[in-house]
């Protein structure tokens, strides 16, 4: 049995030993053997006989897991994936080091992959044939504009209500019963009556494709109606056009349709490619001999202007 005096003596010896070993990095094994401070990458491990603790130099990739000492770009794929025997450094916990240029991105196949930044104005596009599953590609079409379309013909409708009285006594009248009504200018067959308006061609206007008068009849009868369209053009940026000028007139006859059924009469109207402001006059030449829908109203419904847009 150990006496109190013996315990006190051993404690005194231990205190003396501890005092002599108080240095930064010192380590005491279970047999009270003091170890000198370690060098870089050394850890305290039991010796092969497990009798004492010794400082052991750690070799990355062997023995216990160790922090990789290289930049992550040089770390093997198994290390980056977390399946190797070493671990990436704490400041490189994932494979960010594979990015080397502004705009690079990380994608994935079986491992993280670097996708090099694409050329200006290219977009990221899925492509299963690529190792990364995606690629940079040039868009096949523009986002907007006539150049994005094969058919660049446009149409504008100018309804009867956009026109105002110019000559004679035509009347803007509604026909039918609510809600199935339509509206148009009732133009007499006994004399010339006219309405007019001003239009401004769209900014993408290049040239006129076709020009149509929309019309019908409300009363019974047969024969032909003679229409005339007159345009006066103010070209782009010129101004100063005399609005009292004669303009260019085109006349044509059209057979009377069934009551209340719409007709489109194509007129050989021409507009310059630079046309912007257009004074448009529509006349029924009721007094003309070719107008045989005598003393009966033709109903002018409006104009359809088809034009070609720019590229």
C-alpha positions as CSV (number, residue, x, y, z in Angstrom):
1,X,0.0,0.0,0.0
2,X,1.2,3.5,-0.9
3,X,1.5,5.8,2.0
4,X,0.5,9.4,2.0
5,X,4.1,10.4,2.4
6,X,5.0,8.4,-0.8
7,X,2.1,10.0,-2.8
8,X,3.3,13.5,-1.7
9,X,6.8,12.6,-2.8
10,X,5.6,11.5,-6.3
11,X,3.5,14.6,-6.8
12,X,6.5,16.7,-5.9
13,X,8.6,14.8,-8.6
14,X,5.8,15.3,-11.2
15,X,5.6,19.0,-10.5
16,X,9.3,19.3,-10.9
17,X,9.2,17.4,-14.2
18,X,6.3,19.5,-15.5
19,X,8.1,22.7,-14.6
20,X,11.2,21.6,-16.5
21,X,9.2,20.7,-19.7
22,X,7.1,24.0,-19.9
23,X,8.0,25.1,-23.4
24,X,5.9,25.8,-26.5
25,X,5.3,22.6,-28.4
26,X,6.5,20.2,-25.6
27,X,4.4,17.1,-25.2
28,X,4.4,14.5,-22.4
29,X,3.8,10.8,-23.1
30,X,2.2,8.4,-20.6
31,X,5.6,7.5,-19.1
32,X,6.4,11.2,-18.5
33,X,8.9,11.4,-21.2
34,X,9.2,15.0,-22.5
35,X,9.2,15.5,-26.3
36,X,11.0,18.3,-28.0
37,X,8.8,20.7,-30.2
38,X,7.9,19.1,-33.6
39,X,8.9,20.2,-37.1
40,X,6.5,21.0,-39.9
41,X,3.9,18.4,-40.7
42,X,4.7,16.3,-37.6
43,X,2.0,14.8,-35.3
44,X,2.3,12.9,-32.1
45,X,1.7,9.1,-32.7
46,X,2.4,5.9,-30.7
47,X,5.5,4.1,-31.8
48,X,5.3,0.6,-33.3
49,X,5.4,-1.0,-29.9
50,X,2.8,1.4,-28.5
51,X,5.1,2.1,-25.5
52,X,5.7,5.7,-26.0
53,X,4.6,8.8,-28.1
54,X,7.0,10.1,-30.8
55,X,6.7,12.9,-33.3
56,X,6.0,11.4,-36.7
57,X,6.4,13.2,-40.1
58,X,3.1,13.1,-42.0
59,X,3.3,12.1,-45.7
60,X,0.4,13.5,-47.8
61,X,-1.6,10.7,-49.4
62,X,-0.4,8.0,-47.0
63,X,-1.3,6.9,-43.4
64,X,-3.8,9.3,-41.8
65,X,-5.7,11.8,-44.0
66,X,-3.7,14.9,-44.5
67,X,-4.3,18.4,-46.0
68,X,-3.2,18.5,-49.6
69,X,-0.3,20.9,-49.9
70,X,-0.8,21.8,-53.6
71,X,-3.2,24.2,-55.1
72,X,-6.6,22.6,-55.9
73,X,-5.9,22.7,-59.7
74,X,-3.2,20.0,-59.0
75,X,-5.3,17.9,-56.7
76,X,-6.3,14.5,-58.2
77,X,-9.9,14.0,-59.1
78,X,-10.5,11.5,-56.2
79,X,-9.2,14.1,-53.7
80,X,-11.5,16.8,-55.1
81,X,-14.4,14.3,-55.0
82,X,-13.6,13.4,-51.4
83,X,-12.9,9.8,-52.1
84,X,-9.1,9.8,-51.9
85,X,-6.8,9.4,-48.9
86,X,-6.0,13.1,-48.6
87,X,-8.2,16.1,-48.1
88,X,-8.1,19.4,-50.0
89,X,-6.9,22.4,-48.0
90,X,-9.7,24.2,-46.0
91,X,-9.5,27.3,-48.3
92,X,-10.0,25.0,-51.4
93,X,-12.9,22.9,-50.2
94,X,-14.2,22.5,-53.8
95,X,-12.6,22.6,-57.2
96,X,-12.7,26.3,-57.7
97,X,-9.1,26.3,-58.6
98,X,-9.9,24.9,-62.0
99,X,-11.3,28.4,-63.0
100,X,-8.4,30.3,-64.6
101,X,-10.0,33.1,-66.7
102,X,-12.7,35.7,-66.3
103,X,-16.1,34.3,-67.2
104,X,-15.1,30.6,-66.8
105,X,-17.9,28.5,-65.3
106,X,-18.0,25.1,-63.6
107,X,-20.2,22.4,-65.1
108,X,-20.3,18.6,-64.4
109,X,-20.1,15.3,-66.2
110,X,-18.6,12.6,-63.9
111,X,-16.5,15.2,-62.2
112,X,-16.5,19.0,-62.0
113,X,-15.3,20.5,-65.3
114,X,-14.2,23.9,-66.4
115,X,-16.1,25.5,-69.3
116,X,-13.9,28.2,-70.9
117,X,-15.7,31.5,-71.3
118,X,-17.3,31.9,-74.7
119,X,-16.8,34.6,-77.3
120,X,-18.7,37.9,-77.1
121,X,-22.5,37.7,-77.8
122,X,-22.6,33.9,-77.6
123,X,-25.1,32.1,-75.4
124,X,-24.9,29.0,-73.3
125,X,-26.6,26.1,-75.1
126,X,-27.3,22.5,-74.0
127,X,-25.4,19.9,-76.1
128,X,-25.3,16.3,-75.0
129,X,-22.4,15.6,-77.4
130,X,-20.1,17.9,-75.4
131,X,-18.1,16.6,-72.5
132,X,-19.5,19.3,-70.3
133,X,-23.1,18.8,-71.6
134,X,-23.2,22.5,-72.7
135,X,-21.4,24.8,-75.1
136,X,-21.2,28.4,-76.1
137,X,-23.0,29.1,-79.4
138,X,-24.0,32.0,-81.6
139,X,-27.8,32.7,-81.5
140,X,-29.4,31.6,-84.8
141,X,-31.8,34.5,-85.0
142,X,-32.0,38.1,-83.9
143,X,-34.2,38.9,-80.9
144,X,-36.4,41.3,-82.8
145,X,-36.9,42.9,-86.1
146,X,-38.0,42.1,-89.6
147,X,-34.7,40.3,-90.4
148,X,-35.9,37.6,-88.0
149,X,-38.8,36.7,-90.3
150,X,-38.9,35.1,-93.8
151,X,-42.1,37.0,-94.6
152,X,-41.5,40.8,-94.1
153,X,-44.9,42.0,-95.4
154,X,-46.9,44.0,-92.9
155,X,-50.5,45.3,-93.1
156,X,-52.2,48.4,-91.6
157,X,-56.0,48.9,-91.5
158,X,-57.4,52.4,-91.6
159,X,-61.1,52.1,-90.7
160,X,-63.9,54.4,-92.0
161,X,-64.0,56.3,-88.7
162,X,-60.4,57.6,-89.3
163,X,-61.7,59.4,-92.4
164,X,-63.4,62.8,-92.5
165,X,-65.9,64.4,-94.9
166,X,-64.2,66.1,-97.8
167,X,-66.8,66.5,-100.6
168,X,-70.5,65.9,-101.2
169,X,-72.8,64.7,-98.4
170,X,-71.6,61.2,-97.4
171,X,-72.7,60.0,-94.0
172,X,-70.9,57.9,-91.4
173,X,-73.6,55.3,-90.7
174,X,-73.9,52.1,-88.6
175,X,-75.7,49.1,-90.2
176,X,-77.2,46.0,-88.7
177,X,-78.5,45.5,-85.2
178,X,-76.5,45.5,-81.9
179,X,-74.1,43.9,-81.3
180,X,-73.7,42.8,-84.9
181,X,-73.1,46.2,-86.4
182,X,-70.6,47.6,-88.8
183,X,-69.8,51.2,-89.6
184,X,-69.0,53.0,-92.9
185,X,-69.4,56.0,-95.1
186,X,-72.6,55.8,-97.2
187,X,-71.6,57.3,-100.5
188,X,-74.2,58.2,-103.1
189,X,-74.3,57.1,-106.7
190,X,-75.7,60.3,-108.2
191,X,-72.6,62.4,-107.8
192,X,-69.0,62.4,-106.6
193,X,-68.5,62.2,-102.8
194,X,-65.2,62.1,-101.0
195,X,-63.6,61.4,-97.6
196,X,-60.0,61.8,-96.6
197,X,-57.4,61.2,-93.9
198,X,-53.7,61.5,-93.1
199,X,-51.5,58.6,-92.4
200,X,-47.9,58.3,-91.3
201,X,-46.0,55.2,-92.6
202,X,-44.3,53.1,-90.0
203,X,-40.5,53.5,-89.4
204,X,-39.8,50.1,-90.9
205,X,-41.7,51.0,-94.1
206,X,-39.6,50.3,-97.3
207,X,-42.1,50.0,-100.1
208,X,-45.8,49.6,-100.8
209,X,-46.9,46.0,-101.5
210,X,-50.7,46.6,-102.3
211,X,-53.5,48.9,-101.5
212,X,-57.1,47.8,-101.0
213,X,-60.4,49.7,-100.6
214,X,-62.8,47.8,-98.3
215,X,-66.5,48.3,-99.1
216,X,-70.0,46.8,-99.3
217,X,-73.6,47.7,-100.1
218,X,-76.7,47.8,-97.8
219,X,-79.4,48.1,-100.4
220,X,-80.6,45.7,-103.1
221,X,-79.3,46.2,-106.6
222,X,-76.6,45.2,-109.2
223,X,-74.0,47.0,-111.2
224,X,-70.6,48.5,-110.7
225,X,-69.1,51.2,-108.4
226,X,-66.3,53.4,-109.5
227,X,-63.7,54.2,-106.8
228,X,-60.8,56.6,-106.9
229,X,-57.9,56.8,-104.5
230,X,-55.6,59.9,-104.5
231,X,-52.3,60.1,-102.5
232,X,-50.2,63.1,-101.8
233,X,-46.8,62.2,-100.3
234,X,-44.4,64.2,-98.1
235,X,-41.0,62.4,-98.2
236,X,-38.8,61.7,-95.3
237,X,-37.4,64.8,-93.6
238,X,-38.4,67.2,-96.4
239,X,-41.5,68.9,-95.2
240,X,-42.9,71.9,-97.1
241,X,-45.2,69.8,-99.2
242,X,-48.2,71.8,-100.6
243,X,-51.2,70.0,-99.1
244,X,-53.4,71.6,-101.8
245,X,-51.5,69.7,-104.5
246,X,-53.3,67.4,-106.8
247,X,-51.4,64.2,-105.7
248,X,-51.6,61.0,-107.8
249,X,-55.0,59.5,-108.5
250,X,-55.9,55.9,-109.5
251,X,-59.5,54.9,-110.5
252,X,-61.1,51.5,-110.9
253,X,-64.5,49.9,-111.0
254,X,-65.7,47.0,-108.9
255,X,-68.9,44.8,-109.2
256,X,-71.4,45.3,-106.5
257,X,-71.3,42.5,-103.8
258,X,-74.1,40.8,-102.0
259,X,-75.7,43.0,-99.4
260,X,-73.5,43.5,-96.3
261,X,-70.7,41.3,-97.6
262,X,-67.3,42.9,-97.6
263,X,-65.2,43.4,-100.8
264,X,-61.5,44.3,-101.2
265,X,-60.8,46.3,-104.3
266,X,-57.1,46.4,-105.1
267,X,-56.0,49.7,-106.4
268,X,-52.8,50.4,-108.4
269,X,-51.6,53.0,-105.9
270,X,-47.9,53.8,-105.7
271,X,-46.0,55.3,-102.8
272,X,-42.3,56.3,-102.9
273,X,-40.0,54.3,-100.7
274,X,-39.3,57.5,-98.8
275,X,-43.0,58.2,-98.2
276,X,-43.8,59.3,-94.6
277,X,-46.8,61.6,-94.3
278,X,-49.5,60.7,-96.8
279,X,-52.7,62.6,-97.6
280,X,-55.2,59.9,-98.6
281,X,-58.5,60.7,-100.4
282,X,-61.1,58.1,-101.3
283,X,-63.9,59.1,-103.7
284,X,-66.9,57.4,-105.2
285,X,-67.3,58.7,-108.7
286,X,-71.1,58.3,-108.7
287,X,-71.6,60.6,-111.7
288,X,-69.2,58.6,-113.9
289,X,-70.8,56.6,-116.6
290,X,-68.9,53.5,-115.5
291,X,-70.6,53.7,-112.1
292,X,-73.9,51.8,-112.8
293,X,-75.1,51.3,-109.2
294,X,-77.3,54.3,-109.9
295,X,-78.7,56.4,-107.0
296,X,-77.8,53.7,-104.4
297,X,-75.2,54.0,-101.6
298,X,-71.9,52.1,-101.6
299,X,-70.6,51.7,-98.1
300,X,-66.9,52.6,-97.7
301,X,-65.4,50.6,-94.8
302,X,-61.8,51.6,-94.9
303,X,-58.4,50.9,-96.5
304,X,-55.9,48.1,-96.1
305,X,-52.3,49.0,-96.8
306,X,-49.8,46.2,-97.2
307,X,-46.1,47.2,-97.2
308,X,-42.7,45.6,-97.1
309,X,-40.6,46.1,-94.0
310,X,-36.9,46.8,-93.8
311,X,-34.3,44.1,-92.8
